[in-house]
Amino acid sequence: MREADIEENDESPNNGTIKRAPESKSNDNEQQEIPFDSSIDTNNNTLERNHLYESIPENPNDNYSTLKIKQDRSISPCHGIPSVPRVHMGAGFMKIFNQCPLEIYASYCWVNSETKDEFVFIAAEEGIYSLNLNELHDATLELLYPRRTTWLFVNDNILWSISGKSNSLYRHDLPLLIQTKSTSRLSLPLNKFQIHGKFEKLIPKKSAASVKINNTRGCIRCCVGRNQYTGFIFLAGMLPHEIFLMQYYDPLRKFMILKTVSISIPFEPKVFQMIFSPENQYAYICIGVSKSKSPPNSFKFAIINFETERVENYDDVPLVSNVSQVKQHEKDADTVLICQDNHINIVNTQGKPQKNRQILSELNFGYAIQSLVCLQDSVLAFHQHGMQGKSLKHNEITQEIYDQTRSFRVIGNDRLVVLQSRPLNQLQLYGALNTIPSDLHILMGHENT
């Protein structure tokens, strides 16, 4: 096992502004929103919104513009989201940001170990933004890293991302990144004296907040999983002609390269998830599912086996085309959920139906499932207009949210389930999904938090 090579960031930063069209009139069942200032200064890169209750003084000396959320004063001050007990049929979407103009790919949550503030990081076309959930009364999206980012993961105060024009794996020191951002606020404006991006190479690697992992250029997909049998954390990445596997090493706070497997897959797989078994010390990377002839309702996982360094069960039989997700249950390592359209098959790690009488072998929903979240004894299935939860034991509905006027999309489901929503009538009118400002929500009341 060797340490992943790290090279300095060699791309010039993108300091462009973000603009949005004037806000359209809201629906009758929604509160009228307040238009916001769409200009963003490149020196501070902060998004805020005009507050519903207080006016923001216009200061010509300010070197950053604002885009603030209209926020309910009923939210109690705390380090993050207030504790909410789990209630049967009591789940709801809590809005944390209104009219976000970013083109969002993913999100991830993090708790600052020093201040205990809880943050939501947003991976967007415009870069990595942070939202402090302890400041929802004055919610602000702040730019932490100004390069296109499509994937995020946080562990031990280190943020890992797929960023840049070359789609490379990056490592960001979060306390240092946030400290650098705070320091830049207090510094004099440097709009007229921009430092060329190549001078970033002169910064020592140990002092750099963000560094690029070598030999990860062109990274298509990444996934992270924790082996329930050993406790080790693995990261896998897909490059155009190979897949690499890394393991997290606590003393160095880094992922170490373990294995690389050359592959020849003609297209990007719909599925790219880890599956762990007690027989294998490494993670299997599932890239598809095929049906098995016996026993009935059994499957075969098309996997990357890092022990044999081979692709298995990929070319034997045709893959099931409508499989969108494969998830191993975090609480029960021998339970794997296979999602096909509106149907979920529940199997073991060998792909055979569960013989455990306490868990059903399949669940059916009345809509196409877009995303899954596994809880202790139930599963949450998200669709275009909301979410429905069902018990894994009795198939009864445990939670349900439905809003036919909006289109929802899950962008993160780690510590918190974060969703993005847009008015359905605007989607039908304009068509282009990512060009319409969206609202950001978190799921509350579905479990004890």
C-alpha positions in Angstrom: 0.0 0.0 0.0 1.5 3.3 -1.0 0.6 6.9 -0.5 -1.3 8.6 -3.3 0.8 11.0 -5.2 -0.2 14.7 -4.8 0.5 17.5 -7.2 -0.2 21.2 -6.9 -3.2 22.7 -8.6 -2.2 23.9 -12.0 -5.4 25.5 -13.2 -6.2 29.1 -13.2 -9.2 30.1 -10.9 -12.5 31.1 -12.3 -13.5 34.4 -10.9 -16.7 35.0 -13.0 -19.9 36.4 -11.6 -23.2 34.6 -11.3 -26.3 36.3 -12.6 -29.9 35.3 -12.6 -33.1 36.5 -14.3 -35.7 38.5 -12.3 -37.8 36.3 -10.1 -41.2 35.2 -11.6 -44.5 35.5 -9.7 -45.1 32.8 -7.2 -48.0 30.3 -7.1 -51.1 31.0 -5.0 -50.0 28.5 -2.4 -46.5 29.9 -2.0 -45.4 33.0 -0.3 -44.3 35.9 -2.5 -40.5 35.9 -2.7 -38.3 39.0 -2.6 -36.1 39.6 -5.7 -32.4 39.7 -5.0 -29.2 41.4 -6.2 -27.7 39.0 -8.8 -24.3 40.6 -9.0 -21.4 38.8 -7.4 -18.0 40.4 -6.8 -15.1 38.2 -7.7 -13.1 39.1 -4.7 -15.3 37.6 -2.1 -17.6 35.3 -4.1 -20.5 35.3 -1.6 -24.1 34.6 -2.4 -26.7 36.3 -0.2 -30.4 37.2 -0.4 -32.4 40.3 0.7 -33.8 39.5 4.1 -37.6 39.5 4.6 -37.5 41.3 8.0 -34.5 43.6 7.8 -33.1 45.9 5.2 -29.5 45.6 4.2 -27.7 48.9 4.2 -26.0 49.7 0.9 -22.4 50.4 1.6 -20.3 51.5 -1.4 -17.2 50.2 0.3 -18.4 46.6 0.4 -16.5 44.4 -1.9 -19.0 41.7 -2.1 -22.7 41.4 -3.0 -25.4 39.5 -1.2 -28.0 36.9 -1.9 -29.9 36.1 1.3 -32.7 33.7 2.0 -36.1 34.8 3.3 -36.1 32.8 6.6 -38.7 32.1 9.3 -37.8 33.6 12.6 -39.2 30.6 14.4 -36.0 28.6 14.0 -34.2 28.5 17.3 -30.5 29.4 17.4 -28.2 26.4 17.6 -25.1 25.0 16.1 -27.1 23.4 13.3 -30.6 22.1 12.7 -32.7 21.8 15.9 -33.2 18.2 17.2 -36.4 16.6 15.8 -37.9 13.4 17.2 -39.0 10.7 14.8 -42.7 10.8 14.3 -44.9 8.4 12.3 -45.9 10.2 9.1 -44.2 13.3 10.5 -41.5 13.8 7.9 -41.2 17.1 6.1 -38.9 19.2 3.8 -37.4 22.2 5.6 -36.3 24.9 3.2 -32.7 26.1 4.0 -32.1 28.3 1.0 -34.4 30.1 -1.5 -33.8 30.8 -5.2 -30.3 29.4 -5.5 -28.9 30.2 -9.0 -26.2 27.5 -9.0 -26.0 24.5 -11.3 -25.8 21.8 -8.6 -24.4 18.3 -8.9 -24.1 17.1 -5.3 -23.9 18.0 -1.6 -22.3 16.8 1.6 -22.6 17.7 5.2 -19.9 18.5 7.8 -19.7 19.5 11.4 -16.8 21.8 12.3 -15.0 20.1 15.3 -14.0 23.4 16.8 -17.1 25.6 16.5 -19.6 22.7 16.2 -21.3 24.5 13.4 -22.9 22.3 10.8 -22.3 23.1 7.1 -23.8 21.9 3.8 -21.3 21.9 1.0 -22.6 22.3 -2.5 -20.8 20.9 -5.5 -21.7 23.0 -8.5 -20.6 24.1 -12.0 -19.5 27.3 -10.4 -17.4 25.7 -7.7 -17.7 24.4 -4.1 -20.0 26.5 -1.9 -20.7 26.3 1.9 -23.9 27.0 3.8 -23.7 27.3 7.6 -26.9 25.8 9.1 -26.2 27.7 12.3 -26.9 31.0 10.4 -30.1 30.2 8.6 -31.5 33.5 9.9 -29.0 35.1 7.6 -28.3 32.2 5.2 -25.3 32.8 2.9 -23.7 30.6 0.3 -20.0 31.2 0.3 -17.6 30.1 -2.4 -14.8 28.0 -1.0 -13.2 26.7 -4.2 -13.8 28.3 -7.5 -13.7 25.3 -9.9 -16.3 23.1 -11.4 -17.1 20.2 -8.9 -19.3 17.2 -9.5 -18.7 15.0 -6.4 -17.9 15.5 -2.7 -17.0 13.4 0.4 -15.8 14.5 3.9 -13.9 12.6 6.5 -11.8 13.8 9.4 -12.0 17.5 8.4 -10.8 16.7 4.9 -12.9 17.3 1.9 -12.4 15.2 -1.2 -13.9 16.2 -4.6 -13.9 15.7 -8.3 -13.0 19.2 -9.5 -11.5 21.2 -12.3 -11.6 21.2 -16.0 -9.7 17.9 -16.0 -12.1 16.2 -13.6 -9.4 15.2 -11.1 -9.6 14.0 -7.5 -8.7 16.8 -5.0 -8.0 16.9 -1.3 -9.1 20.1 0.6 -8.1 20.9 4.2 -11.4 22.3 5.5 -10.2 24.3 8.6 -7.4 25.8 6.5 -9.8 26.5 3.6 -12.3 28.2 5.8 -9.6 30.2 7.6 -8.2 31.3 4.2 -11.7 32.5 3.2 -12.1 34.4 6.5 -8.7 36.0 6.1 -9.5 37.1 2.6 -12.5 39.0 3.9 -10.3 41.1 6.1 -7.7 41.8 3.5 -7.6 44.8 1.2 -9.5 44.5 -2.1 -7.2 43.0 -4.8 -9.5 43.4 -7.8 -6.8 45.4 -9.7 -4.0 43.0 -8.7 -4.9 39.5 -9.6 -2.3 36.9 -8.8 -1.8 34.5 -11.7 -2.9 30.9 -11.0 0.6 29.5 -11.8 2.0 31.2 -8.7 -0.1 28.8 -6.6 2.6 26.2 -7.3 5.0 28.2 -5.2 2.9 27.4 -2.1 4.4 24.5 -0.1 2.2 21.4 -0.3 1.9 21.2 3.4 0.6 24.8 3.5 -1.8 24.5 0.5 -5.5 24.2 1.4 -6.3 22.3 -1.8 -4.1 19.9 -3.7 -4.7 17.6 -6.7 -4.2 13.9 -6.4 -1.8 12.7 -9.1 -2.8 10.2 -11.8 -6.5 10.9 -11.3 -7.1 13.1 -14.4 -10.3 12.3 -16.2 -12.1 10.8 -13.2 -15.6 9.9 -14.3 -17.1 8.6 -11.1 -16.2 8.1 -7.4 -17.8 6.2 -4.6 -16.9 5.8 -0.9 -17.9 3.0 1.5 -17.2 1.7 5.0 -16.6 -2.0 5.4 -19.0 -3.0 8.1 -16.9 -6.1 9.0 -13.5 -4.3 9.4 -14.4 -0.6 9.8 -12.0 0.4 7.0 -13.0 3.2 4.6 -12.4 2.8 0.9 -12.6 5.2 -2.0 -12.9 4.0 -5.6 -12.6 6.1 -8.8 -13.4 5.3 -12.4 -11.0 6.6 -15.0 -11.4 6.2 -18.8 -9.5 2.9 -18.9 -9.1 1.8 -15.3 -10.6 1.8 -11.8 -8.5 2.5 -8.7 -9.1 1.6 -5.1 -7.8 3.6 -2.1 -8.0 3.0 1.6 -8.1 5.7 4.3 -5.1 5.8 6.6 -6.0 7.6 9.9 -2.4 8.7 11.0 -1.9 10.6 7.7 -5.5 11.6 7.2 -5.2 10.5 3.6 -6.4 7.8 1.2 -3.7 5.4 0.1 -3.7 3.7 -3.3 -4.2 -0.1 -3.0 -5.1 -1.4 -6.4 -5.8 -0.5 -10.0 -7.7 -2.6 -12.5 -7.6 -2.1 -16.2 -11.1 -2.2 -17.7 -12.7 -1.9 -21.1 -16.3 -0.7 -20.7 -17.9 0.8 -23.8 -20.2 3.2 -21.7 -20.4 4.7 -18.3 -22.3 2.4 -16.0 -25.5 3.5 -14.4 -24.4 1.8 -11.1 -21.1 2.4 -9.4 -21.4 1.3 -5.8 -19.4 -0.6 -3.2 -20.5 -4.0 -1.9 -18.6 -5.6 1.0 -18.5 -9.3 2.0 -16.7 -11.1 4.9 -14.8 -13.2 2.5 -13.1 -10.3 0.7 -10.8 -7.8 2.4 -11.3 -5.2 -0.3 -14.5 -3.7 -1.6 -16.3 -5.1 -4.7 -17.4 -2.3 -7.1 -20.8 -3.1 -8.5 -21.2 -1.7 -12.1 -24.4 -3.6 -13.0 -26.9 -6.3 -12.2 -28.1 -9.3 -14.3 -30.8 -11.9 -13.5 -29.9 -15.3 -12.4 -31.7 -18.4 -13.5 -31.9 -20.1 -10.1 -33.2 -19.6 -7.5 -36.1 -17.4 -8.7 -35.9 -13.7 -8.1 -32.1 -13.9 -7.7 -29.4 -11.7 -9.3 -25.8 -11.6 -10.2 -23.7 -8.5 -9.5 -21.3 -7.4 -12.2 -18.3 -6.4 -10.1 -14.8 -5.2 -10.2 -12.9 -7.8 -8.0 -9.7 -6.2 -6.7 -8.4 -9.4 -5.3 -8.4 -11.2 -8.6 -8.1 -7.8 -10.5 -10.8 -8.9 -12.9 -14.2 -7.8 -14.1 -16.7 -10.5 -13.1 -20.3 -11.3 -14.4 -20.2 -8.5 -16.9 -20.1 -10.2 -20.3 -21.8 -13.5 -19.2 -25.4 -12.4 -19.6 -27.1 -9.1 -20.5 -27.4 -6.6 -17.7 -30.8 -5.4 -16.5 -31.1 -2.1 -18.2 -33.5 -0.4 -15.7 -31.5 -0.9 -12.5 -30.7 2.6 -11.2 -29.3 1.9 -7.8 -27.7 -0.9 -5.7 -27.3 -0.1 -2.0 -25.9 -2.3 0.8 -27.7 -1.7 4.0 -25.5 0.1 6.5 -27.1 -1.5 9.6 -27.4 -5.0 8.1 -24.3 -5.8 5.9 -25.9 -8.9 4.4 -28.8 -6.9 2.9 -28.6 -5.3 -0.5 -31.3 -3.3 -2.2 -31.7 -3.4 -6.0 -33.9 -0.6 -7.4 -35.6 -1.1 -10.8 -38.0 1.7 -11.8 -40.7 1.5 -9.1 -39.6 -1.9 -7.7 -37.0 -2.8 -5.0 -35.6 -6.3 -4.7 -34.0 -7.2 -1.3 -31.3 -9.8 -1.6 -28.1 -10.8 0.2 -24.5 -10.1 -0.9 -24.7 -13.2 -3.2 -27.7 -11.8 -5.0 -30.2 -14.4 -3.5 -33.5 -13.4 -1.9 -33.4 -12.8 1.8 -34.4 -15.8 3.9 -34.7 -13.6 6.9 -38.4 -13.6 7.8 -38.1 -10.2 9.5 -37.3 -8.6 6.2 -39.4 -8.7 3.0 -37.8 -9.8 -0.3 -39.4 -7.0 -2.4 -41.2 -3.6 -2.2 -43.4 -1.9 -4.8 -44.1 1.8 -5.2 -46.5 3.7 -7.4 -43.9 5.9 -9.1 -40.4 5.8 -10.6 -37.8 5.8 -7.8 -35.0 8.4 -8.3 -33.1 7.9 -5.0 -33.0 5.5 -2.0 -32.2 6.1 1.6 -31.9 3.1 4.0 -32.9 3.5 7.6 -32.8 1.0 10.5 -36.1 -0.8 9.6 -37.4 1.1 6.6 -36.4 2.6 3.3 -37.2 6.0 1.9 -37.9 6.2 -1.8 -37.7 9.6 -3.4 -39.6 10.5 -6.6 -40.2 13.6 -8.7 -42.9 15.0 -6.4 -41.7 14.0 -2.9 -40.9 10.9 -0.9 -42.5 7.7 0.5 -41.1 5.5 3.3 -42.0 1.9 3.7 -41.2 -0.6 6.4 -38.8 -3.5 5.5 -40.8 -5.8 7.8 -44.5 -5.1 7.0 -44.5 -3.1 3.8 -46.6 -0.4 5.5 -46.2 3.3 4.6 -44.2 5.0 7.4 -43.6 8.4 5.9 -45.0 10.3 2.9 -44.5 13.7 1.3 -46.2 14.7 -1.9 -46.3 18.1 -3.7 -47.4 17.9 -7.3 -46.5 21.6 -7.9 -42.8 21.0 -7.5 -40.1 18.8 -8.9 -37.6 17.4 -6.3 -34.2 15.9 -6.7 -31.9 14.4 -4.0 -28.4 15.9 -4.2 -27.0 14.4 -1.0 -27.9 11.8 1.6 -25.1 11.4 4.1 -25.6 13.1 7.6 -28.6 14.9 6.2 -30.8 14.3 3.2 -30.5 17.4 1.0 -32.9 18.1 -1.8 -33.2 20.6 -4.6 -36.6 21.7 -5.9 -38.1 23.8 -8.7 -41.7 24.8 -9.6 -43.1 22.3 -12.0 -44.8 24.9 -14.1 -41.4 26.6 -14.8 -39.8 23.3 -15.8 -42.6 22.7 -18.2 -42.4 26.2 -19.5 -38.6 26.6 -19.9 -37.6 23.0 -20.2 -33.9 23.4 -19.3 -33.6 22.1 -15.8 -30.4 23.6 -14.7 -31.1 27.2 -15.8 -34.0 27.7 -13.4 -33.1 28.9 -9.8 -33.9 26.2 -7.2 -34.8 26.0 -3.5 -32.7 23.8 -1.2 -34.3 21.6 1.5 -33.4 19.1 4.1 -35.5 16.1 5.2 -36.7 16.3 8.8 -38.8 14.1 11.1 -38.0 10.8 9.4 -35.8 9.6 12.2 -34.5 10.7 15.6 -32.0 13.5 14.9 
